Amino acid sequence: MRPSPHLLAPGFLARSLDEFKRFAKIGMAAFSFGSCANLNHPLVVYTQESLRTAMTPYHLLDFTNPDTITMCKTMSDADMGGFSKVALDQVPATPSEPAHVRFHGNISIDLPPNRPQIKRTGYAAFRNKDRGPTIFGKSLWDVDPYVYLALRVKSDGRKYFVNVQTESIEYTDIHQHRLYAQRPGEWETLLINWSDFVRTNHGQVVEPQNEMMTQKVRTLGIGLTDRVPGPFELCISRMWATNRLEDGDTHKKQSLGD
């Protein structure tokens, strides 16, 4: 029996090796923890993943690595005939700024004249592409042992939303939360509680508001849907999962519509 060509592709093998290394670290951490800890202690989490990750950050999209941008895709109303422009560019580090990506473009709310079925335009977004499979199965992020999503950003102050896709009830579900920058024009680290994300579908809040499947996160991205015509720019250096409240400059609980 011969393996199919995609199973021998370099990307598949590299992802499988990375996943094997991750499992190996989890196993070693679990063994080390179990050999010296009281596993009946009420503060102990009984999943091996939690034993490793509870005290260390889990990097999701690290744009200080220029290869990360190649794993992302942009979207806008131009995909259905609109006129908004969007781009995602890599910016190298300088003495005053970290390496990062620049999510930028121009929002237009003009409707395509030859597409009468299109009633609304004026959005732009980016996210990571669906990651390929590994020998262990589908590539998903397990952020369940973490409380917060952390983002190192420099915003222009517009109304951006963080978008998360999981193995949800509906494949097209998107869990959203407002990215609330307190210091537009300056670098800052923002924290969002994973439990504060709101389940939406096609831009509308839907019920039931099931708890997000943080064990099976498919994609992570940011969108702009304020429909205010004109240029926009958001710089992002890193996005990671953490349990450290001190990782953030600000942590403000807010609703989806704030």
Disulfide bonds with the S-S distance in Angstrom:
none
